[in-house]
Amino acid sequence: MRPDLFDSLIAGPCSAETHAQIIQTAEGLKGLPLSYFRAGIWKPRTQPGAFEGIGDIGLEWLVDVRKRYGFKICTEVATAEHVRAAAAKQLDMLWIGARSTVNPFTVQELAEALQGTGIPVMVKNPVNPDLKLWLGAIERLERYGVQVIGAIHRGFSVYQKTKYRNNPHWQIAIDLKQARPDLQLLMDPSHIGGRAGLIAPLAQQALDLHYNGLMIETHYDPNVALTDAKQQLTPAVLTELLLNLKPRSQNERAQNDLAELRDKLSIIDEGLLELLQERMELSKQIGILKRNSNTPILQVQRWEETLKSTIEKALNAGLSSEFAEHFIKMLHEESLRIQLELSKTNDAR
């Protein structure tokens, strides 16, 4: 990677699993311009019983990496106890994870524990798409004297399926950068993408959008990783990814922006189709009730009221009345078709 492309590069395994795994991964990364070597020591898992981190002994392994390779070292903290343990080993940086950023009580506890340590802190976005929570976490740390703070964009949890593990919601990261241009903003393409194949294009996106750096999960053999195996890269693959990054011209950036917007349209279209399917299923249920109660399929007064209300809502939303009228009539026509088919079925009986 050209040193001028990014200010910061953080890499290392999702979780510290064994001393040998940590050293072998660090050995593979020693030729890269690494700002920090990362590894999770305490892992906040969604469900109990999964691997929840190796604990304090992992800090010793990170210190060994620093001693052998000269890398600065960092890990995630989620409690005041974590902060104290990491500070005792003089870790060079700590980050606050998305599950912690979402809870102001947790951030407050961490801020108080960090006071006076002098340790730089990176703050990942909260799991839900809320810019104020992200900014609020940063402000809490500042109030307790944390001098060096950065932000990490790792994407946001959404209920609907997308091609990403965590939806980027690019605008939120852009808004954070505009609100706090003094902070370094890094991208975590591992957690946004969730799959190794998506990390390279996301890293290029980070470059195109002028992020200050990357945090990428790296494991000497992702196939045996205890956590996030699908989204970790080998050091060799990471090296190749970084070498293939290239600054884009203004026109290339515009084309990339267009592609991203089109991807968003596709996601919305898929959601619309799912909603239409749900709507037609409800129409079917209404048709069954009408059939069983001998209620007329077409109720003119209700239809006229629905059409008028929909057009008014469309105008308030900035849509044209022509579009709204055409769209609702198409929906109504399809609903009538479904209900008429049910009526024919009943007549056949």
N, C-alpha and C positions, 0 to 999 in steps of 0.2 A: 504494500500500500504506500502510495506517495504520502510523505509526512504532512503535506499541506492540505490534504483532502478533509481530514477531521482533526479536531483538537484532542479528542479523547477516544480511546479504544479500551473497552473492558471485556475480558473473555475469561472463560473457565467453566467448570462443570456446574450444572444446576445444583447438585448436592455433592458435598464431600462424603464419599462412601468408604474409602480405605486410604491409608497413607500412600500405598503404591499407585493407586488411581490418580491421586492428586499430583504426585511427582511425575508420573508418566505424561499426564496432560500438560503440565508446566514445561516439561522437556520439549514437547512438540510445539509449544508457543514461544520458545525462547528467541526465535529469530524475528518476531513481530514487534512493532513499536507499541508495546502494551503500556497503557497508563496504569491499569490495575489488573491483578489476577483475582478473579471472583470465585467463590464457592459458597453454597448455602450450608449453614451449620445447623440451624434450627428451621424446620420446614413446616409452615402452616398448611396442613393438608385439608382438603374438602371433607374427607371422610376419615373417621378414626380407624386405626389398624394398618393404614398405609405407612410407608417409611417416613418418619417425621424428623429425620436428621440424626446425625451422629452425635451431636452435642458438643460440649466444651473441648473434647479431645481434638476435634477438627480444627480448633484455633491453633493448636500446636503444629498441625500439618501445614497450615497456612504460613505460620512463622518460619517453618522449614523451607517453604518455597521462596520466601523473601530472602532467607539466608543463602540459599543455593543459587538463585537466578537473579536476584536483585529487583524482582518485581515488587511494587507496592501491592498490598493485599486488602481485600474488603469482603464483607459479608452482610447479610440482611439481619436487622434486629427488630424484634416485635414487643419486647418487654424491657423494663428498666434493668432487670437482671442480665439480659443479653448485652445491654450497653456496658454495664460494669465489667462483665467478663471480657468483652472485646477491647475495652479501654485498658484493662490490665495487661493485655498482650500487645498493646500499642498498635492496633490495626490502623491502617492509613486512611481508610474511608469506610463509612457504613451507609447502607441504604435502607429506606423504609418501604416496605412492600405495599401493594395495592390494597390488600385486606386490612392493613393497619391504617393507611391514609384515609380510608373511608370512615374511620371512627375517631372523632376529635378527642375523646377521653384517652385513647391509646396514644395518639400523637402528643397530647399534653404530658403524659407519663414519660414518653421518650424524650421530649424536649427538656423536661426537668432533669432527667438522668444525664443528658448530654451537656448540660450547662457546665462550663469550665473545663471540659475535656479537650477542646481545640480540634476535635476530629471533624473533617469535612463530611457532609451528609448529602446524599442524593435522595430525592423523594419521587417515588413512582406515582403515576396518576391513580386515583381511587378506582375501585372495580366498576362503579357506576359512572356514567358520563356527567360529571358535575365539576365544572371549572372552579366554582367557589370553594369546594372541599379541597381541591388540589392547592389552590392559592392559600387557603386558610392553614393548611398543614405547614406550608413554607413560612408563613407569618408567625406561627406559634414557635417554630424553631428560632426565628430571628429574635423574638422577644426574650428568649433565654440565651442569647449571646452566641448562637452558632454562626460563625463568620463566613464559612465557605459552604454554599448550598447550590445544588443543581437539581434538575428535574429530569425524570426518565418517562418517556411515553411508551407504555407497554400495551395499550389498547384497553377496551372496555367490554365488560361482559354484556351479552345480549341474549334474549331468550330464543329468538329465531336463528336458524342456521345460516351462516354465511361461509364464504370460502376461508375466512380467517378464524382462528381460535378465539381471538378477541377483536371486536370491531375497532378499526383505527380511530374513527371519528376525527379525521384530520383537523377539522376546524377548531376543535377544542385545544389541540396542541398549538395551532397557529395563534389562537387567542391568548394562550398562556405566554407565548413568546412575545406577543405584542404588549401584554400587560406587564411582563417582567423581562425586558430585553437585556437586563444585567445578568440574568442567570444562564448558565449553560443548559441546553436542552439536548438530551440524548434520546435515541430510539432504541427500544428493545425489540428487534424484529423476531426474536425467538418466540416471545409470548404473543405478539400480534399474529404471527403466521401460524404457529403451532405445528408446522411441518417443515422439514429441512428444505424442501423444494421452494418454499415461499420466501426464505430468508434473503437470498441474493437480490431478488427484485425489490424487496422492502428496503434493503440496505442502500440500493441505488436511489430509491425514493427519498431516503433520508438525506442523501447527498444533494438530490435535486431541490429539496425543500430547505436546504441550508441548516440542517441540524448540526450541532457541534460535535456529535460523536455517536458511537454505537456501544451497546452492551449485548454481547452474543454468547449464548451458552455453548460450551465446547467441551467435548469428552473424548478421551483417547479411543474409546470404542462405544458409541452410543447404543449399540445393540444390547449391551449388558447394563446400561444405566438403570438405576433404581427409580429415577424420577425423570419425567419429560424426555423419554428416549427418542420420540419422533421428531423433536425440534432441536436436538443437539447436533452440532457438526464436529467432525474430527478436526484437529489442528491443520491437517493438510488441506481439507476442503475450505476451511476458513481462510487460509493463506491464499488459495486460488480465488476465492470470492473477492478478497480485498484487492488483489492484483487486477481483477477485471472491472473494478469500479472506474467510472470515467466521468469527469465533469461534462455536463450537457450544455449545448448552446441554448439560446433563448427559445428557438423554434422547437428543439427537442423537448425542452421542459414543458412547452405548451402542449405538445402531442401527448406527453406523459400525463399531464393534467386532464386532457380529454379522455384518455384511457381510463383513468381513475373515476372520472364522473360517469362514464359509460358503465363501469363495473357497479357503481352505486345504483344506476338506473336498473340494471339487471336484477339486483337484490330486491329493489322495490317492486319490480314487476312480478318476481316470484312470490313476494308477500301478497300482492294484489290477487294473484291467481288463487292462493290459498284462502284468502278472504272470500272471493267469489264462490269457491267451492263450499265454504261454510254457509254462505248466504243461501245458495241453492238447496242445501240440505235442510235449512230452516224452512224454505218455501215448500219443500216436500212434506215436512211435518205439518205445516199449516194446511196444505192440501188434504192430508189424511184427516185432520180434525174437521175440515169443512165437509169432506165426504161423509164422515161418520155422523155429523150433526145436520146434514142436508142444508148446509149454508151455501148461498150462491158464491161461485168462484170469483166473479168480478163484483166488487163493491165500489160503485162509481164515486160516491162522495169521499170515501177514504182515499181513493186513488187521486182525486183532484187535490185534496189537501196535502197529500204526500208530495205530489209534483210541485205544487206552489212552495212548500216549505224547503224542498231541496234546491230549487232555483234561488231562493233567498239566501240560503247558506252558501251556495256557489258564488254568488255576487259578493258576499262578505269575505269570502276566501280569495277573491281576486280572479275567479274563473268566469268564463262567459256564460250567460244564461242559455245560449244556444247549445254549448257543450253539455251543460248540466241536463237540459231537457232531453237531448238526444240520448245521453248515457242512461238516465233513469228510465226512459221509455224502453230502451233495450233490455234493461234488467227486468222491468215489469213484464215485458213480452215473454222473456225466458221463464219467469216464474209462472205466468199463466200457462205456458206450454207444459211445464212439469205438472201443474195441478190438473190440467185437462187430461193428461195421460193417465193420471191416477183415477180420474173420473171414469174414463173409458174402461179401465181395468175393473172398476166396481160394477159397471154396466154388464160387462162380459160374464160376471159372476151371477 
